[in-house]
Amino acid sequence: MVDTSLNSSMISVLRETIDTQLVSLECLKLDKFNHTFECAAITTSISRIEFTDEEQSIAYFGAMEDWPILTCRTIPNEGHYAPFINQTLHRYPLLGTVQNIDITNETIMFPDEGYELTRTICVYIHTDRKTVSIGALSLFAEDLTVGMNTAPIALPPIREVEQAWRENPDDDVRVTRSVVQVR
């Protein structure tokens, strides 16, 4: 089994935001589908957290493959956030005090092949006002989907994900989801 979900230190970074005020989201300009490329930073009243969906090498059916993996880490709170050279970032205001966080993990199983991959697909930051969501919904693209001060991002149906992973109609692919609650 390959587990690329948020690890305990990443979850601790998120836990530290509980009871803090959200201030802003910084990223490349969101397109009409609320997608941005590869990274975004959320600033709270005490810290700044960078979410990335960058390619990392993981074991895939006996070989190493590069897949975009959602991660998060604390970055310096002061100064200019500039993950890309010569690219202008946009700053979007966020609302509310963080109450709790839900992390949705997805496990993709290939029983006939004996392979299983678990990854984090979305982080929901629930505030006293609304929800802020950061999602890496596609395993094949380095895009983040962002939901700001809105209803949470809707995840694709499990059947749709299973279909996307099948090379042949009769391939046995199973997808499950679990939620880690951070309080």
Secondary structure in CASP SS format (residue, H / E / C, confidence):
PFRMAT SS
TARGET T0000
AUTHOR 0000-0000-0000
METHOD secondary structure of the structure
MODEL  1
M C 1.00
V E 1.00
D E 1.00
T C 1.00
S C 1.00
L C 1.00
N C 1.00
S H 1.00
S H 1.00
M H 1.00
I H 1.00
S H 1.00
V H 1.00
L H 1.00
R H 1.00
E C 1.00
T C 1.00
I C 1.00
D C 1.00
T C 1.00
Q E 1.00
L E 1.00
V E 1.00
S E 1.00
L E 1.00
E E 1.00
C E 1.00
L C 1.00
K C 1.00
L C 1.00
D C 1.00
K C 1.00
F C 1.00
N C 1.00
H E 1.00
T E 1.00
F E 1.00
E C 1.00
C E 1.00
A E 1.00
A E 1.00
I E 1.00
T E 1.00
T E 1.00
S C 1.00
I C 1.00
S C 1.00
R E 1.00
I E 1.00
E E 1.00
F E 1.00
T E 1.00
D E 1.00
E E 1.00
E E 1.00
Q E 1.00
S E 1.00
I E 1.00
A E 1.00
Y E 1.00
F C 1.00
G C 1.00
A E 1.00
M E 1.00
E E 1.00
D E 1.00
W E 1.00
P E 1.00
I E 1.00
L E 1.00
T E 1.00
C E 1.00
R E 1.00
T E 1.00
I E 1.00
P C 1.00
N C 1.00
E C 1.00
G C 1.00
H C 1.00
Y C 1.00
A C 1.00
P C 1.00
F C 1.00
I C 1.00
N C 1.00
Q C 1.00
T C 1.00
L C 1.00
H E 1.00
R E 1.00
Y E 1.00
P E 1.00
L C 1.00
L C 1.00
G C 1.00
T E 1.00
V E 1.00
Q E 1.00
N E 1.00
I E 1.00
D E 1.00
I E 1.00
T E 1.00
N E 1.00
E E 1.00
T E 1.00
I E 1.00
M E 1.00
F E 1.00
P C 1.00
D C 1.00
E C 1.00
G C 1.00
Y E 1.00
E E 1.00
L E 1.00
T E 1.00
R E 1.00
T E 1.00
I E 1.00
C E 1.00
V E 1.00
Y E 1.00
I E 1.00
H E 1.00
T E 1.00
D C 1.00
R C 1.00
K C 1.00
T E 1.00
V E 1.00
S E 1.00
I E 1.00
G E 1.00
A C 1.00
L C 1.00
S C 1.00
L C 1.00
F C 1.00
A C 1.00
E C 1.00
D E 1.00
L E 1.00
T E 1.00
V E 1.00
G E 1.00
M E 1.00
N E 1.00
T E 1.00
A C 1.00
P C 1.00
I C 1.00
A C 1.00
L C 1.00
P C 1.00
P C 1.00
I H 1.00
R H 1.00
E H 1.00
V H 1.00
E H 1.00
Q H 1.00
A H 1.00
W H 1.00
R C 1.00
E C 1.00
N C 1.00
P C 1.00
D C 1.00
D C 1.00
D C 1.00
V C 1.00
R E 1.00
V E 1.00
T E 1.00
R E 1.00
S E 1.00
V E 1.00
V E 1.00
Q E 1.00
V E 1.00
R C 1.00
END
